[in-house]
């Protein structure tokens, strides 16, 4: 992939488009990504020896830990999975086993490969889907076959097999006209009846992972059934394109490519890893046990999935946690050693909040401006108003729970609540968001700690 050839500087620049600050964390993940590309260029024997340097991100909630990992995976087109360490339990207890994170990663990789292949054949699949839609909109005449003389054939013959389709000259002419209308987009809301492959649902009688595996096994054994659905043409077309594409794509080839992609470029983000640190005593189901179960996955092991066997040696793991109560040294020594790169993310200042509101490509302010523009309402935030919003977000974080940049979501939603409610009845309106507007909507909440805890 061309995106995997990006230099560390280019990766940091792309991350800067979406995430403010945290330069140290960006540099470290950029180097880690570049090292993966460098490894691919080595001879095969040395490739096996070069292991990824897993990263441990330390910092409070809302400072960009997850976003950095998610964006970096998107930049290089890598399969990415975010999991929470607290969701896993030691082998032998009810709950998710740690290998499920690898299975989720492979599922993600399969989806990515399939989507990529579907894009390459979409034009051909669309052509076939349109042909099928024309036949559904102008069906052929159905006639019964001539009398069957063989009694055994008559007994076992399917009712549908007793009918033959006849396409008359009139139907051909109609289909030609309908095809032109279809290609011109004139029939998008017409209702057609399509046969859709029905997925078998798993039975909820085992633990979560056992249920998924049994469900997969049973769905492969049971024949796929088709159900009839009445849908608008535009929706029916997408379903037909999807089904046609699935028939054309070689699933074995997809599985092999997905395993290779997950092994060489896969990224697993383990959030709340600090919550399983320590715990030498107490009623918590063996935090150390979960750590010891995670250890072989991070070290490199073989995991069986329904798509094939995957080796985890070269998957990049990123652990993240606030470490308010525990410390990284509370993790078992073996696991600590598997996360050699440590990066501490900085707490957000008032200036950071200002930049978060202004700089990212799809900042919150741009999102709200675009949402209200759909109702022909124009809003404009003044620089002073942005500064005021940043100050309030910072102060509320200091006085209540510090949830980082997520505080901006709650504050903006509260401030714009009346405008969002009334927008549909005030077309062509222009609203300037000034410091006075911000204060009028938020001053009481910002000053009253009890209110801010309850509302924000």
C-alpha positions in Angstrom: 0.0 0.0 0.0 1.3 3.4 -0.9 0.1 4.9 2.4 2.4 2.5 4.3 5.4 4.2 2.6 4.7 7.5 4.4 7.7 8.9 6.3 7.4 9.7 10.0 7.2 13.4 9.3 4.3 12.8 6.8 2.5 10.6 9.3 2.8 13.3 12.0 1.5 15.9 9.5 -1.5 13.8 8.7 -2.2 13.2 12.4 -1.9 17.0 13.0 -4.9 17.4 10.6 -7.2 15.7 13.1 -5.5 15.8 16.6 -4.1 18.8 18.4 -0.9 18.6 20.4 0.6 15.4 21.8 3.6 15.7 19.6 5.6 13.1 21.5 2.9 10.5 21.1 2.6 11.2 17.4 6.3 10.9 16.8 6.5 7.6 18.6 3.6 6.0 16.7 5.0 7.5 13.4 8.4 5.8 14.0 6.6 2.6 14.9 4.6 2.6 11.7 7.7 3.4 9.6 9.6 0.6 11.2 6.9 -1.8 10.0 7.5 -0.7 6.4 11.3 -0.9 6.9 10.8 -4.5 8.2 9.0 -5.5 5.0 12.0 -4.4 2.9 14.4 -6.8 4.8 15.2 -10.3 3.6 12.8 -12.9 4.8 15.0 -14.4 7.5 15.7 -11.1 9.2 12.0 -10.1 8.9 11.1 -12.9 11.3 13.6 -11.6 13.8 12.5 -7.9 13.9 9.6 -7.6 16.3 7.3 -4.6 16.6 8.0 -2.2 19.5 4.7 -2.1 21.3 3.6 1.2 22.9 2.1 2.1 26.3 0.2 5.4 26.3 -0.2 7.0 29.7 -2.7 9.8 30.1 -6.1 10.9 31.4 -9.3 10.3 29.4 -10.1 12.6 26.5 -6.5 13.6 25.6 -6.3 11.7 22.3 -4.9 8.2 23.1 -7.6 6.3 21.2 -7.9 8.9 18.4 -4.1 8.8 17.7 -4.2 5.0 17.4 -7.4 4.9 15.3 -6.2 7.7 12.9 -2.8 6.0 12.4 -4.5 2.8 11.4 -6.6 4.6 8.9 -3.6 6.5 7.5 -1.8 3.2 6.6 -4.9 1.2 5.8 -4.3 -1.3 8.6 -6.8 -3.5 10.3 -7.6 -1.9 13.7 -9.4 -3.2 16.8 -10.0 -1.4 20.0 -10.7 -3.6 23.0 -11.1 -2.9 26.8 -8.8 -4.9 29.1 -11.6 -5.0 31.7 -13.9 -7.1 29.4 -11.6 -10.1 29.5 -11.5 -12.7 32.2 -9.0 -15.4 33.1 -9.4 -18.7 31.3 -12.0 -20.8 33.2 -14.3 -17.9 34.1 -17.4 -16.6 32.3 -16.5 -13.8 30.0 -14.5 -13.1 26.8 -11.2 -14.9 26.3 -8.3 -12.8 25.2 -8.0 -14.6 21.9 -11.2 -13.0 20.8 -9.3 -9.8 20.1 -7.3 -11.6 17.5 -10.4 -13.1 15.9 -12.0 -9.6 15.8 -8.8 -8.3 14.1 -9.1 -10.9 11.4 -12.8 -10.2 10.9 -11.8 -6.6 10.4 -9.1 -7.5 7.9 -11.5 -9.8 6.0 -14.0 -6.9 5.8 -11.3 -4.6 4.5 -10.1 -7.0 1.8 -13.7 -7.7 0.7 -14.5 -4.0 0.5 -11.4 -3.4 -1.6 -12.2 -6.2 -4.0 -15.9 -5.1 -4.2 -14.7 -1.6 -5.3 -12.8 -3.1 -8.2 -15.8 -5.0 -9.5 -18.5 -2.6 -8.6 -19.1 -1.3 -12.1 -19.6 -4.8 -13.5 -21.8 -5.8 -10.5 -23.9 -2.7 -10.9 -24.4 -3.5 -14.6 -25.6 -7.1 -13.6 -27.8 -5.7 -10.8 -29.5 -3.3 -13.2 -30.2 -6.1 -15.6 -31.8 -8.1 -12.8 -33.8 -5.1 -11.7 -35.2 -4.7 -15.2 -36.4 -8.3 -15.2 -38.0 -7.7 -11.8 -39.8 -4.5 -13.0 -41.0 -6.2 -16.2 -41.3 -10.0 -15.4 -41.5 -12.6 -18.1 -44.7 -14.6 -18.7 -44.9 -17.9 -16.8 -46.3 -20.9 -18.5 -46.7 -24.5 -17.3 -44.6 -27.1 -18.9 -46.2 -29.7 -21.1 -47.7 -32.7 -19.2 -45.1 -34.9 -17.6 -45.6 -38.6 -18.7 -43.1 -40.1 -16.1 -45.0 -40.5 -12.8 -41.8 -40.5 -10.7 -40.7 -37.2 -12.3 -44.2 -35.7 -11.6 -44.0 -36.8 -8.0 -40.6 -35.4 -7.2 -40.6 -32.4 -9.5 -40.6 -29.0 -7.7 -43.6 -26.8 -8.4 -41.3 -24.1 -9.7 -39.8 -26.5 -12.1 -43.2 -27.0 -13.7 -43.1 -23.4 -15.0 -41.2 -21.9 -17.9 -40.6 -18.2 -18.6 -41.5 -16.7 -21.9 -40.2 -13.3 -23.1 -42.5 -11.9 -25.8 -41.6 -9.1 -28.2 -43.8 -6.8 -26.1 -41.9 -7.6 -22.9 -38.6 -7.0 -24.7 -39.8 -3.6 -25.8 -41.0 -2.7 -22.3 -37.7 -3.9 -20.8 -35.8 -1.7 -23.2 -37.8 1.4 -22.1 -37.6 0.5 -18.4 -33.8 0.0 -18.7 -33.5 3.6 -20.1 -35.6 5.0 -17.3 -33.6 3.0 -14.7 -30.3 4.3 -16.0 -31.6 7.8 -16.0 -32.5 7.5 -12.3 -36.3 7.8 -12.9 -37.3 4.6 -11.0 -35.3 4.9 -7.8 -38.4 4.9 -5.6 -40.3 2.1 -7.4 -41.0 -0.9 -5.2 -39.6 -4.3 -6.4 -39.6 -7.7 -4.7 -36.2 -9.2 -4.4 -34.9 -12.4 -2.9 -32.3 -11.8 -0.2 -30.1 -14.4 1.4 -31.1 -14.8 5.0 -28.3 -15.1 7.6 -28.8 -17.8 10.3 -28.8 -16.4 13.8 -26.8 -18.1 16.5 -28.5 -19.6 19.6 -27.7 -17.9 22.8 -26.9 -21.0 24.9 -23.1 -20.7 25.4 -20.7 -18.1 26.5 -20.1 -15.2 24.1 -17.1 -16.6 22.3 -18.4 -20.1 22.2 -21.7 -18.8 20.9 -20.0 -17.0 18.0 -17.9 -20.1 17.1 -20.9 -22.4 17.2 -23.0 -19.9 15.2 -20.3 -19.7 12.5 -20.0 -23.5 12.3 -23.8 -24.0 12.1 -24.2 -21.3 9.5 -21.6 -23.0 7.3 -23.4 -26.4 7.6 -26.9 -25.2 7.0 -28.1 -24.3 3.5 -28.6 -20.6 2.9 -32.2 -19.6 2.5 -33.7 -16.8 0.5 -36.5 -14.5 1.7 -38.6 -12.1 -0.4 -38.5 -8.4 0.5 -40.3 -5.5 -1.0 -37.8 -2.6 -1.4 -37.3 0.6 -3.3 -35.1 0.2 -6.4 -32.2 2.1 -5.0 -32.0 -0.1 -1.9 -32.7 -3.3 -3.9 -29.8 -2.4 -6.3 -27.3 -2.2 -3.4 -28.4 -5.6 -2.1 -28.1 -7.1 -5.5 -24.7 -5.6 -6.1 -23.6 -7.0 -2.7 -24.9 -10.5 -3.4 -23.4 -10.5 -7.0 -20.1 -9.3 -5.7 -20.0 -12.0 -3.0 -20.6 -14.7 -5.6 -17.8 -13.4 -7.8 -15.2 -12.9 -5.0 -13.0 -16.0 -4.2 -13.5 -16.4 -0.4 -10.4 -18.6 0.0 -8.3 -15.9 -1.6 -9.9 -13.2 0.6 -9.2 -15.3 3.8 -5.5 -15.8 2.9 -5.0 -12.1 2.1 -6.8 -11.1 5.3 -4.6 -13.3 7.5 -1.5 -11.9 5.8 -2.7 -8.3 6.3 -3.6 -8.8 9.9 -0.3 -10.5 10.7 1.9 -7.9 9.0 -0.1 -4.6 9.6 -2.7 -5.4 12.3 -3.0 -2.9 15.2 -4.7 -3.8 18.5 -5.5 -1.0 21.0 -5.9 -2.3 24.5 -7.7 0.4 26.5 -7.9 0.6 30.3 -4.9 -1.6 30.7 -4.3 0.1 34.0 -7.5 -1.4 35.4 -5.9 -4.9 35.3 -2.7 -3.8 36.9 -2.0 -4.8 40.5 -4.7 -6.7 42.2 -2.7 -9.2 44.2 -5.6 -9.5 46.6 -9.3 -8.8 46.6 -12.4 -10.3 45.0 -11.6 -9.1 41.5 -11.4 -12.1 39.2 -7.7 -12.4 39.0 -6.4 -9.3 37.3 -3.0 -11.0 37.1 -4.6 -14.0 35.5 -5.9 -11.7 32.7 -2.4 -10.2 32.3 -0.9 -13.7 32.0 -3.5 -14.6 29.4 -2.7 -11.5 27.4 1.0 -12.1 27.6 1.4 -15.0 25.1 -0.8 -13.1 22.6 1.5 -10.0 22.8 4.7 -12.2 22.9 3.7 -14.0 19.8 1.5 -17.1 19.5 -0.8 -19.0 17.1 -4.5 -18.4 17.2 -7.1 -20.4 15.4 -9.9 -18.4 13.6 -12.6 -19.5 11.2 -10.6 -17.9 8.4 -7.4 -19.8 9.2 -4.4 -19.8 11.6 -2.9 -16.4 12.5 0.5 -15.7 14.1 0.5 -12.7 16.4 4.3 -12.1 16.4 4.2 -9.0 14.2 0.9 -7.4 15.3 1.4 -4.0 16.9 -0.2 -3.7 20.4 -0.9 -0.3 21.9 -1.8 -0.3 25.6 -3.5 2.7 27.1 -4.6 3.8 30.5 -4.9 6.8 32.9 -2.8 5.1 35.6 -4.4 7.3 38.3 -4.4 4.7 41.0 -2.0 2.1 39.6 1.4 2.6 38.0 2.8 0.9 34.9 5.2 -0.9 37.2 2.1 -2.6 38.8 1.8 -4.7 35.6 3.5 -8.0 35.8 7.2 -7.6 34.7 6.8 -9.9 31.7 4.0 -7.7 30.3 5.9 -4.5 31.1 8.8 -5.8 29.0 6.5 -6.3 26.0 5.6 -2.6 25.9 9.1 -1.0 25.6 7.9 2.4 24.3 6.3 4.5 26.9 4.7 7.8 26.1 2.9 10.2 28.5 0.2 12.3 27.0 -0.1 15.9 28.3 -3.2 17.3 30.0 -5.2 19.7 27.9 -4.8 23.5 28.5 -7.2 26.3 27.6 -5.0 27.0 24.5 -5.3 23.3 23.5 -9.1 23.5 23.8 -9.1 26.6 21.5 -7.0 24.8 19.0 -9.2 21.7 19.1 -12.2 23.9 18.3 -10.4 25.7 15.4 -7.8 23.5 13.8 -8.9 19.9 13.0 -10.3 19.2 9.5 -13.6 18.2 10.9 -13.6 20.2 14.2 -16.8 20.3 16.3 -17.5 23.9 15.3 -17.4 22.9 11.6 -19.7 20.0 12.3 -22.3 22.1 14.0 -22.0 24.8 11.2 -22.6 22.1 8.6 -25.5 20.5 10.5 -27.4 23.9 10.8 -26.6 24.8 7.2 -28.8 21.9 6.2 -31.7 23.9 7.6 -30.4 27.1 5.8 -29.3 28.5 9.2 -25.8 30.1 9.2 -23.8 30.3 12.4 -20.5 32.1 12.9 -18.3 31.7 15.9 -16.2 34.7 16.8 -12.6 34.1 18.1 -13.6 35.6 21.4 -16.5 33.1 21.7 -14.2 30.2 21.0 -11.8 31.5 23.7 -14.8 31.7 26.2 -15.9 28.1 25.3 -12.4 26.9 25.8 -12.1 28.6 29.2 -15.5 27.1 30.4 -14.5 23.6 29.2 -11.2 23.9 31.1 -12.8 25.2 34.3 -15.5 22.6 34.4 -12.9 19.9 33.9 -10.9 21.3 36.8 -13.8 21.5 39.1 -15.5 18.2 38.3 -14.3 15.0 36.6 -11.6 15.8 34.0 -12.9 14.1 30.8 -10.5 16.1 28.5 -11.7 17.1 25.0 -15.0 15.2 25.4 -16.1 18.1 27.7 -16.4 20.2 24.5 -19.1 17.9 23.2 -21.3 18.4 26.2 -20.7 22.2 26.4 -21.4 22.8 22.7 -24.5 20.6 22.8 -25.9 22.5 25.8 -25.0 25.9 24.4 -26.6 25.2 21.0 -29.6 23.3 22.3 -32.2 26.1 21.7 -30.8 26.9 18.3 -30.8 23.2 17.2 -34.4 22.9 18.4 -35.7 26.0 16.6 -33.5 25.9 13.5 -36.2 24.2 11.3 -38.5 27.1 11.8 -36.0 29.9 11.1 -34.8 29.5 7.5 -32.2 31.9 6.1 -31.3 33.0 9.6 -27.8 34.2 10.5 -26.6 33.8 14.1 -23.3 35.2 15.5 -22.0 33.2 18.4 -20.3 35.9 20.6 -18.9 35.7 24.1 -22.1 37.2 25.4 -24.1 34.5 23.7 -21.9 31.8 25.3 -22.2 33.4 28.7 -25.9 33.7 28.5 -26.3 30.0 27.8 -23.6 28.6 30.0 -22.7 31.1 32.8 -25.0 29.6 35.5 -23.8 26.1 34.8 -20.1 27.1 34.7 -20.4 28.9 38.1 -22.6 26.3 39.8 -20.6 23.2 40.5 -23.6 21.1 41.3 -25.4 22.0 38.1 -22.3 21.4 36.0 -21.8 18.0 37.5 -25.5 17.1 36.7 -25.8 18.7 33.2 -22.2 18.6 31.8 
